[in-house]
Amino acid sequence: MADPVTSNAADQSRRPSATGQEAVDGLVRLLDLERIEEDIFRGLSPDIRSQRVFGGQVAGQALVAAGRTVDPDRQVHSLHSYFIRPGDPSIPIVYEVDRVRDGRSFSTRRVLAVQHGRAIFTLSASFQLVQDGIDHQESPPDVPAPDTLPTFQERYITSEKARAFYEGRPRPIDLRYIDDPPWERHRNGPREGGISRVWMKADGVLPDDPLLHLCVLTFASDMTLLDAVLARQGLAHNYDDINMASLDHAMWFERPFRADEWLLYAMQSPSASGGRGLATGRFFTESGRQVCSVVQEGMIRVGGRA
């Protein structure tokens, strides 16, 4: 497979953004890795203006690599990952899978993502045969329905600056903010607990591959989680000098779901210190079933405020 060619900024600025089914199909292709050797896969990055690879992309692709070495009757129930170095979007990422163990009920895989001969990301994932057992969950928050909320484009892409930034960037995930989005919080001050809630789903129809739906949610889960840290501090992208990067990311998949149906992402930030912020999140279906829990720590460096 040929290496992607990065177009110049002028060419990309004239390219319209892919949305809806076109963008979702692009995300499916992004997660469809090339097998180049037994337990070794190669993934590409979208041809957009970006200095580093989006963390959710690396995590989603790594989970695809792990899942393709496990029997399909075993579904991933948890993953734990570390972001080691920024990914280079101009070259492929090589994913090396270690088949740590296959037991009677559980399988464990470890994945190393490599660029320029160096590790950029590691992931450990555990897969389990479907089994019955005890069942309980917390109640979902009481929030407005997703169809009553403005789209991301209606709420954010309203200025020339925003349109220029998103020109040519595919948007396969439909985001509907319930609370003030991170670019508006500055005027409203800190939010108690860092509460941040969004509805999200793939902006089109996904194939009926359970692993793909898990990987799409892994991709999307990294998009807004650290916003909870900003919410608790009363910080906003458009007003404050903020440098953020994901350091680690953990997910527990608790019940079946489809990533092309609405999921409520309820996030908060319990702690921040030492230039790092911790955020937790839970995903609920529209019917109120909790399907996934997420924890992430990120580097949060703040310069002068506007």
C-alpha positions as CSV (number, residue, x, y, z in Angstrom):
1,M,0.0,0.0,0.0
2,A,1.4,3.4,-1.0
3,D,2.2,6.0,1.7
4,P,-0.4,8.8,1.8
5,V,0.5,12.0,0.1
6,T,-0.2,15.1,2.1
7,S,-1.7,17.9,0.0
8,N,-0.7,21.5,0.5
9,A,-2.8,23.7,2.6
10,A,-4.2,25.7,-0.3
11,D,-5.5,22.6,-2.0
12,Q,-7.0,21.2,1.2
13,S,-8.7,24.5,2.1
14,R,-10.7,24.3,-1.1
15,R,-11.9,20.7,-0.3
16,P,-15.4,20.6,1.3
17,S,-15.7,18.7,4.6
18,A,-17.1,15.1,4.3
19,T,-20.2,14.7,6.5
20,G,-23.0,12.1,6.9
21,Q,-22.6,8.7,5.3
22,E,-19.6,9.8,3.2
23,A,-17.7,10.7,6.4
24,V,-18.8,7.5,8.2
25,D,-17.7,5.4,5.2
26,G,-14.4,7.1,5.4
27,L,-14.1,6.3,9.1
28,V,-14.9,2.6,8.4
29,R,-12.0,2.6,5.8
30,L,-9.7,4.3,8.3
31,L,-10.4,1.4,10.8
32,D,-10.0,-1.3,8.1
33,L,-6.3,-2.1,8.6
34,E,-4.0,-3.9,6.1
35,R,-2.5,-7.2,7.3
36,I,1.1,-7.1,6.3
37,E,2.3,-10.2,8.3
38,E,0.9,-12.6,10.9
39,D,-0.2,-10.4,13.8
40,I,1.2,-7.2,12.1
41,F,-1.1,-4.6,10.6
42,R,-0.7,-1.2,9.0
43,G,-3.1,1.8,9.3
44,L,-3.2,5.1,7.6
45,S,-4.3,8.6,8.7
46,P,-6.8,10.9,6.9
47,D,-5.2,13.4,4.5
48,I,-5.9,16.5,6.5
49,R,-3.9,19.4,8.0
50,S,-2.8,18.1,11.3
51,Q,0.5,18.1,13.2
52,R,-0.2,14.9,15.0
53,V,-2.5,11.9,14.7
54,F,-5.8,12.1,16.6
55,G,-5.5,9.8,19.7
56,G,-8.9,8.2,19.2
57,Q,-7.8,7.1,15.7
58,V,-4.7,5.3,17.1
59,A,-6.7,3.7,19.9
60,G,-9.5,2.6,17.5
61,Q,-7.0,1.1,15.0
62,A,-5.1,-0.7,17.8
63,L,-8.3,-2.3,19.0
64,V,-9.1,-3.4,15.4
65,A,-5.6,-5.0,15.3
66,A,-6.1,-6.8,18.6
67,G,-9.6,-8.0,17.6
68,R,-8.5,-9.5,14.4
69,T,-6.4,-12.0,16.3
70,V,-9.2,-13.2,18.5
71,D,-12.0,-15.6,17.8
72,P,-15.2,-13.6,16.8
73,D,-17.2,-15.3,19.6
74,R,-15.1,-13.3,22.2
75,Q,-15.9,-9.6,22.5
76,V,-13.6,-7.0,24.0
77,H,-14.7,-6.0,27.5
78,S,-11.9,-3.7,28.5
79,L,-8.8,-1.8,27.2
80,H,-6.0,0.1,28.8
81,S,-3.7,2.3,26.8
82,Y,-0.9,4.8,26.9
83,F,0.0,7.6,24.4
84,I,3.8,7.6,24.3
85,R,4.7,10.0,21.4
86,P,2.7,12.1,19.0
87,G,1.8,10.2,15.8
88,D,3.0,11.4,12.4
89,P,-0.1,11.7,10.1
90,S,2.0,11.7,7.0
91,I,3.2,8.0,7.3
92,P,1.5,4.7,8.1
93,I,1.3,3.3,11.6
94,V,2.4,-0.3,12.2
95,Y,0.5,-2.3,14.8
96,E,2.3,-5.3,16.3
97,V,0.0,-7.7,18.2
98,D,1.2,-10.0,21.0
99,R,-1.1,-12.9,21.7
100,V,-0.5,-12.9,25.5
101,R,-3.1,-15.6,26.5
102,D,-6.1,-17.5,25.3
103,G,-8.0,-19.1,28.2
104,R,-11.3,-20.9,28.4
105,S,-13.3,-17.7,28.7
106,F,-10.9,-14.8,28.3
107,S,-8.2,-13.8,25.7
108,T,-5.6,-11.1,26.3
109,R,-3.8,-9.1,23.6
110,R,-1.1,-6.4,23.8
111,V,-0.6,-4.0,20.8
112,L,2.4,-1.8,20.1
113,A,1.9,1.0,17.6
114,V,5.2,2.0,15.8
115,Q,6.3,4.9,13.6
116,H,9.9,5.8,12.6
117,G,11.1,2.7,14.5
118,R,9.7,3.9,17.8
119,A,6.7,3.1,19.9
120,I,4.0,5.9,19.9
121,F,1.2,4.0,21.6
122,T,0.5,0.8,23.6
123,L,-2.8,-1.0,24.3
124,S,-3.8,-4.0,26.3
125,A,-7.2,-5.5,25.7
126,S,-9.2,-8.3,27.2
127,F,-11.8,-10.3,25.3
128,Q,-14.5,-12.6,26.8
129,L,-17.0,-15.2,25.7
130,V,-20.5,-13.9,26.2
131,Q,-21.7,-15.1,29.6
132,D,-24.7,-14.5,31.9
133,G,-24.2,-13.0,35.4
134,I,-25.2,-10.3,37.9
135,D,-26.4,-7.1,36.5
136,H,-26.8,-3.5,37.9
137,Q,-26.1,0.0,36.8
138,E,-26.5,3.7,37.9
139,S,-29.4,5.7,36.5
140,P,-28.6,8.0,33.6
141,P,-28.8,11.8,34.0
142,D,-32.0,13.5,33.0
143,V,-31.2,15.4,29.8
144,P,-32.9,16.8,26.7
145,A,-33.4,14.4,23.7
146,P,-30.7,14.7,21.0
147,D,-33.1,15.7,18.3
148,T,-34.0,18.8,20.3
149,L,-30.4,20.1,20.4
150,P,-28.5,22.0,17.7
151,T,-26.0,20.2,15.6
152,F,-22.3,20.8,16.0
153,Q,-22.3,22.8,12.7
154,E,-25.2,24.9,13.8
155,R,-23.6,25.7,17.2
156,Y,-20.0,26.1,16.3
157,I,-19.2,26.4,12.6
158,T,-20.7,29.8,12.4
159,S,-17.7,32.0,12.0
160,E,-15.2,32.3,9.1
161,K,-12.4,31.2,11.5
162,A,-14.3,28.0,12.4
163,R,-15.2,27.3,8.8
164,A,-11.6,27.7,7.7
165,F,-10.4,25.3,10.5
166,Y,-13.0,22.5,9.6
167,E,-12.7,22.9,5.8
168,G,-11.6,19.6,4.4
169,R,-11.8,17.8,7.8
170,P,-14.2,14.8,7.8
171,R,-16.8,14.8,10.6
172,P,-18.1,11.2,10.9
173,I,-19.4,11.7,14.5
174,D,-22.6,13.7,15.1
175,L,-22.1,15.7,18.3
176,R,-24.9,17.4,20.2
177,Y,-23.8,19.4,23.2
178,I,-26.2,19.5,26.2
179,D,-24.1,21.8,28.5
180,D,-22.1,24.8,27.3
181,P,-19.5,23.6,24.8
182,P,-15.8,24.2,25.7
183,W,-15.5,27.3,23.5
184,E,-18.3,29.1,25.5
185,R,-17.5,28.1,29.1
186,H,-15.1,31.0,29.7
187,R,-18.0,33.5,30.1
188,N,-20.0,31.2,32.4
189,G,-17.2,30.4,34.8
190,P,-16.1,27.0,36.3
191,R,-18.7,24.2,36.3
192,E,-19.1,22.2,39.5
193,G,-17.6,18.7,39.1
194,G,-16.6,19.5,35.5
195,I,-20.0,18.1,34.3
196,S,-20.0,17.9,30.5
197,R,-22.6,16.0,28.6
198,V,-23.0,15.3,24.9
199,W,-25.1,13.1,22.6
200,M,-23.0,11.4,19.9
201,K,-23.3,8.8,17.2
202,A,-21.8,7.9,13.8
203,D,-23.4,10.3,11.3
204,G,-24.6,7.5,9.1
205,V,-25.1,3.7,9.0
206,L,-22.4,1.3,10.1
207,P,-22.0,-2.3,9.0
208,D,-23.2,-5.0,11.4
209,D,-19.8,-5.9,12.7
210,P,-19.8,-5.7,16.6
211,L,-16.0,-5.1,16.7
212,L,-16.4,-2.1,14.4
213,H,-19.0,-0.5,16.6
214,L,-16.7,-1.0,19.6
215,C,-13.8,0.6,17.7
216,V,-15.9,3.5,16.5
217,L,-16.9,4.3,20.1
218,T,-13.2,4.0,21.1
219,F,-12.5,6.6,18.4
220,A,-15.3,8.9,19.5
221,S,-14.6,8.6,23.2
222,D,-11.4,10.7,22.9
223,M,-13.1,13.6,21.2
224,T,-14.6,15.4,24.2
225,L,-13.5,13.7,27.4
226,L,-10.8,16.2,28.5
227,D,-13.4,19.0,28.0
228,A,-14.6,18.1,31.5
229,V,-11.3,19.2,33.0
230,L,-11.7,22.6,31.2
231,A,-15.3,22.9,32.4
232,R,-14.3,22.5,36.0
233,Q,-11.6,25.2,35.6
234,G,-13.8,27.6,33.6
235,L,-11.3,27.4,30.7
236,A,-12.2,27.6,27.0
237,H,-10.3,27.0,23.8
238,N,-11.2,30.3,22.2
239,Y,-10.1,32.4,25.2
240,D,-7.2,30.6,27.0
241,D,-3.8,29.5,26.0
242,I,-4.3,25.7,26.4
243,N,-2.0,22.8,25.4
244,M,-3.7,19.4,25.9
245,A,-2.7,15.9,25.0
246,S,-4.1,12.5,26.1
247,L,-1.7,10.5,28.3
248,D,-3.7,7.3,28.9
249,H,-7.1,6.0,28.1
250,A,-9.1,3.1,29.6
251,M,-12.5,1.7,28.6
252,W,-14.9,-1.0,30.0
253,F,-17.5,-2.2,27.6
254,E,-20.5,-3.3,29.7
255,R,-23.4,-4.0,27.4
256,P,-24.1,-4.3,23.7
257,F,-24.8,-1.2,21.6
258,R,-24.6,0.3,18.2
259,A,-22.3,3.3,17.6
260,D,-24.7,4.6,14.8
261,E,-27.5,5.1,17.4
262,W,-27.6,7.9,19.9
263,L,-25.4,7.5,22.9
264,L,-25.3,9.9,25.9
265,Y,-21.7,10.6,27.0
266,A,-21.8,11.9,30.6
267,M,-18.4,13.2,31.7
268,Q,-16.9,14.9,34.7
269,S,-13.5,15.7,36.2
270,P,-12.8,14.5,39.8
271,S,-9.2,15.8,40.0
272,A,-6.4,17.8,38.3
273,S,-2.8,18.4,39.6
274,G,0.8,18.5,38.4
275,G,-0.1,19.7,34.9
276,R,-2.5,16.7,34.4
277,G,-6.3,16.4,34.5
278,L,-8.4,13.3,35.2
279,A,-11.8,12.8,33.5
280,T,-14.3,10.0,33.7
281,G,-17.2,9.3,31.4
282,R,-20.2,6.9,31.0
283,F,-22.1,6.1,27.8
284,F,-25.9,5.4,27.9
285,T,-28.3,4.4,25.2
286,E,-31.4,6.5,24.6
287,S,-33.3,3.8,26.6
288,G,-31.0,4.4,29.6
289,R,-28.8,1.4,29.5
290,Q,-25.2,2.0,30.5
291,V,-23.0,0.5,27.9
292,C,-19.4,1.8,28.6
293,S,-17.3,3.5,31.2
294,V,-14.2,5.6,30.3
295,V,-11.3,7.1,32.3
296,Q,-8.6,9.3,30.8
297,E,-5.8,11.4,32.1
298,G,-4.4,14.2,30.0
299,M,-1.7,16.8,30.0
300,I,-3.2,20.2,30.6
301,R,-0.9,23.1,30.3
302,V,-2.4,26.6,30.6
303,G,-0.6,29.9,29.7
304,G,-1.9,33.4,30.0
305,R,-5.7,33.9,30.0
306,A,-7.4,36.4,27.7
